[in-house]
Amino acid sequence: MGVLYHRKSPLDHLQALRDTLKPGGQLILETLIIPGDQTTCLVPPARYAKMPNVWFLPSPALLNIWLTRLKFTNIHLADLTKTTLAEQRTTDWMPFESLNDFLDPKDPSKTKEGHPAPTRAILTATKPT
C-alpha cells in the first residue's frame, strides 16, 4: 500500500520498515514516483493531486539511493505504471472524487497543480543478513 509519500520523513519510515524485517527479509514497496534522475524529488508546496498530505515524491533513481543508503540489497524496480482512470474511479462504494477530478482537464499528463500525473512504482529490496 502506498504510504511513503504521506510520510514527513520517508527515510525514517523506510528504516522503520527495514528494522521490522528479519535478516534476509524482503521489502515490497509500492509508492508514487515522478520521472527524473538520482537527484529528483518533488516536494509539493501545498497539494499534489488535491491531496494536502503528500510530502515527498522521489524519482525511482533517488528511491534506489535511499534504499541503498539504508543498507538494503537486491533492489529491483518490479513495476512502473501510470495510474489510470479505470483503476482509480468513482464507484458505488467510493462515491467521492477520484483521479479524473485530480488531473488537469486540458492536460491529463499533469495534476491540477501542474505536477506530473500519478505514476506508481513497485520495488523490492532485501534486508542484509
The 8 nearest C-alpha neighbors of each residue, nearest first, counted from 0:
[[1, 29, 2, 30, 28, 3, 27, 121],
 [2, 0, 30, 29, 3, 31, 4, 28],
 [1, 3, 5, 4, 0, 30, 6, 29],
 [2, 4, 5, 6, 9, 1, 30, 12],
 [3, 5, 55, 53, 6, 2, 54, 56],
 [4, 6, 53, 2, 3, 52, 54, 7],
 [7, 5, 8, 3, 4, 9, 54, 2],
 [8, 6, 54, 9, 5, 55, 4, 53],
 [7, 9, 6, 11, 10, 12, 54, 55],
 [8, 10, 12, 11, 6, 3, 13, 7],
 [11, 9, 13, 12, 8, 14, 65, 69],
 [10, 12, 14, 8, 9, 13, 15, 16],
 [11, 13, 9, 15, 10, 14, 16, 8],
 [14, 12, 16, 10, 15, 11, 9, 17],
 [13, 15, 17, 11, 16, 12, 10, 18],
 [16, 14, 18, 12, 17, 13, 11, 19],
 [15, 17, 13, 19, 14, 18, 12, 20],
 [18, 16, 14, 20, 15, 19, 13, 126],
 [17, 19, 15, 16, 20, 14, 21, 126],
 [20, 18, 16, 17, 15, 21, 14, 24],
 [21, 19, 24, 17, 18, 22, 16, 126],
 [20, 22, 24, 23, 19, 126, 18, 128],
 [23, 21, 128, 24, 126, 127, 20, 125],
 [22, 24, 128, 126, 127, 125, 21, 25],
 [25, 23, 21, 20, 126, 22, 125, 26],
 [24, 26, 125, 124, 126, 27, 23, 123],
 [25, 27, 124, 123, 125, 28, 24, 17],
 [28, 26, 123, 122, 25, 29, 124, 121],
 [27, 29, 122, 121, 26, 123, 30, 1],
 [30, 28, 121, 1, 120, 0, 122, 27],
 [31, 29, 1, 120, 119, 3, 32, 28],
 [30, 32, 119, 118, 120, 56, 117, 4],
 [33, 31, 56, 57, 58, 118, 119, 30],
 [32, 34, 58, 57, 56, 35, 115, 118],
 [35, 33, 58, 32, 36, 59, 39, 115],
 [36, 34, 58, 39, 33, 37, 60, 38],
 [35, 37, 39, 38, 60, 58, 61, 34],
 [38, 36, 61, 60, 39, 35, 58, 64],
 [37, 39, 36, 61, 40, 35, 58, 60],
 [40, 38, 35, 36, 58, 37, 57, 61],
 [39, 41, 57, 56, 58, 42, 38, 55],
 [42, 40, 56, 55, 43, 57, 39, 33],
 [41, 43, 55, 54, 44, 40, 56, 53],
 [42, 44, 45, 46, 41, 47, 54, 53],
 [45, 43, 42, 46, 47, 54, 41, 51],
 [44, 46, 43, 51, 47, 50, 53, 52],
 [47, 45, 51, 50, 49, 43, 48, 44],
 [46, 48, 50, 49, 43, 53, 51, 112],
 [49, 47, 101, 110, 50, 111, 46, 102],
 [48, 50, 47, 46, 101, 51, 111, 112],
 [51, 49, 46, 47, 48, 52, 53, 45],
 [50, 52, 46, 53, 45, 49, 47, 54],
 [51, 53, 50, 5, 54, 46, 47, 4],
 [54, 52, 5, 4, 51, 47, 55, 50],
 [53, 55, 4, 42, 7, 5, 52, 6],
 [56, 54, 42, 4, 41, 53, 57, 40],
 [55, 57, 41, 32, 40, 4, 33, 31],
 [58, 56, 40, 32, 61, 62, 33, 39],
 [57, 59, 33, 61, 35, 32, 60, 34],
 [58, 60, 62, 61, 63, 57, 32, 34],
 [61, 59, 37, 63, 58, 62, 36, 64],
 [62, 60, 37, 64, 58, 63, 59, 57],
 [61, 63, 59, 65, 64, 60, 57, 58],
 [62, 64, 60, 66, 61, 65, 67, 59],
 [65, 63, 67, 61, 62, 66, 68, 60],
 [64, 66, 62, 68, 63, 67, 61, 69],
 [67, 65, 69, 63, 71, 64, 68, 62],
 [66, 68, 64, 70, 71, 69, 65, 63],
 [69, 67, 65, 70, 66, 64, 71, 63],
 [68, 70, 66, 67, 71, 65, 14, 13],
 [71, 69, 67, 68, 72, 66, 127, 126],
 [72, 70, 126, 67, 125, 66, 69, 124],
 [71, 73, 125, 74, 124, 70, 127, 126],
 [74, 72, 124, 125, 75, 71, 123, 126],
 [75, 73, 124, 72, 123, 63, 76, 122],
 [74, 76, 123, 122, 77, 73, 124, 63],
 [75, 77, 122, 78, 121, 123, 74, 120],
 [78, 76, 122, 121, 75, 123, 79, 120],
 [79, 77, 121, 120, 76, 80, 122, 119],
 [78, 80, 120, 119, 121, 118, 81, 77],
 [81, 79, 119, 118, 82, 78, 120, 83],
 [80, 82, 118, 119, 83, 117, 79, 116],
 [81, 83, 118, 117, 80, 119, 84, 86],
 [84, 82, 85, 86, 81, 87, 98, 88],
 [83, 85, 87, 86, 88, 98, 99, 82],
 [86, 84, 83, 87, 88, 82, 98, 89],
 [87, 85, 83, 84, 88, 82, 98, 89],
 [88, 86, 84, 98, 85, 97, 83, 89],
 [89, 87, 97, 84, 86, 85, 98, 90],
 [88, 90, 94, 93, 97, 95, 96, 91],
 [91, 89, 93, 92, 94, 88, 95, 87],
 [90, 92, 93, 94, 89, 95, 88, 96],
 [93, 91, 90, 94, 89, 95, 88, 96],
 [92, 94, 90, 89, 95, 91, 88, 96],
 [93, 95, 89, 90, 91, 92, 96, 97],
 [96, 94, 93, 89, 97, 90, 88, 92],
 [97, 95, 100, 89, 94, 98, 99, 101],
 [96, 98, 88, 100, 99, 89, 87, 95],
 [99, 97, 101, 100, 87, 84, 88, 102],
 [98, 100, 101, 97, 102, 84, 88, 96],
 [101, 99, 98, 97, 102, 96, 103, 111],
 [100, 102, 48, 98, 99, 111, 110, 49],
 [103, 101, 110, 111, 107, 99, 100, 109],
 [102, 104, 111, 106, 110, 107, 105, 109],
 [105, 103, 106, 107, 102, 111, 99, 100],
 [104, 106, 103, 107, 102, 109, 108, 111],
 [107, 105, 103, 108, 104, 109, 102, 110],
 [108, 106, 109, 103, 102, 104, 105, 110],
 [107, 109, 116, 106, 115, 110, 102, 103],
 [110, 108, 116, 115, 107, 113, 114, 103],
 [109, 111, 102, 113, 116, 103, 48, 114],
 [110, 112, 103, 102, 113, 101, 48, 109],
 [111, 113, 110, 114, 47, 48, 46, 109],
 [112, 114, 110, 109, 111, 115, 103, 116],
 [115, 113, 110, 109, 112, 116, 47, 111],
 [116, 114, 109, 110, 108, 117, 33, 113],
 [115, 117, 109, 110, 108, 114, 118, 102],
 [118, 116, 82, 81, 31, 115, 119, 32],
 [119, 117, 81, 82, 31, 80, 32, 116],
 [118, 120, 31, 80, 30, 79, 32, 81],
 [121, 119, 79, 78, 30, 29, 31, 122],
 [120, 122, 29, 78, 77, 28, 76, 79],
 [123, 121, 76, 28, 77, 75, 27, 120],
 [122, 124, 27, 75, 26, 74, 28, 76],
 [125, 123, 74, 26, 73, 25, 72, 71],
 [124, 126, 25, 72, 71, 24, 73, 23],
 [125, 127, 23, 71, 24, 22, 25, 17],
 [128, 126, 23, 22, 125, 71, 72, 70],
 [127, 22, 23, 126, 21, 24, 125, 72]]
